[in-house]
């Protein structure tokens, strides 16, 4: 599958063949329930990456020392979410079959679903670390089963219990929290990540997929998202989280839900770009 690549994330210009990690964009926001615009995130993040250095003083690692390929964006058909999801799964399966670690830039959170579907075909005991403001555990949203508000429930449908660990959650229906907490279908660390260390120890021998919905961050530092939710974590908290993931067997990851045009200062895009750099360095 040919991808569209106008820009490249800084330091990620190695060839596909030689690279271990492959970045790709999924510019889709067709089920956004509030403010659309996350389709513009992938290239905005790439452009803003040139305001960064390739070196991370937080991790003492440099992108230039690693083999990372930015493949560009999937050319998605807007207006047909089934075709969109099929295209994303096809490309993710291509990466998995070539022993690459996918790092996807969304787009809205529904784009995580087809990547996890592709990953679990190879990694049967895959577990999910989900960082978000929202539960995303609805059975449907306004009658639609495929939505960014249902994505984690859709993933649970084929992963089942004890495979999904959620952090930073501070918004959702009462029924979603009851289903997760009281019935025990997912692990929820509400409001923060104080239990992440325990979970990391529990899953350290498992293949892990990490999905970061950027609205986990407080909108005072990250207003550029479709569904801002006050009460979130700080950027330093996000860095601490990524450091805690270092050493896990992370087989794939994504960063979703930046809607850059809602933050005319550009700060949200800068934050997203830096999170991308740190995340790929632990991959």
C-alpha angles and dihedrals in degrees: 000000000000116000129203112246119178096149135025129214109250113273094007100104101113118125122267092243096054097040129098096193123047122195119205135168128231103193099191132128101157097132098041108146099203124007118012124207107097088114086078094057104088099063094035088056091049093050092048091050088077088069087065133069120239088236120086113206088190093064099019089233134121129215088219089066093057134068106243126156124200104208096183128231130326110245098239129194107234116214095037111075092179091059089045093053091046091052092050092048091048092054094043089051089051090055094046092049089053092050094248126144109233120221108185127195114207157230112191123340097263088077088073091069100071093043091055089047089056093044096051091056087070101025104048094179095047118155127200128225106197121191113188148123091236134060094225087198101124117132088221140349113225089337096312116117093193108065140121085252091059103038099108092046088051090052091047089055090073102023098047129193128346093022103089124069117187127197136185092020113162106148136056145097119300088242091056093054091045092049092050102038108027097035091037100226095138134014112247125193100190122214096355149008104263091129096049093099091058091049093048090056091048096052101032092116095047131087106255133205115198121204118185118192101195093217086080082085118085111261090232086076098022113036094149100095137099098242110028113193121191118227099053135145127274128251089252088055089054090052090050090052093052091049089052090055092055109113097027119120094254108181097176144352146183141203114208147171103043106146098186100189093066089068108056090179090068092226094121091054091048090052092048092049093052092048088053091054094050093045095052090049091059090047 
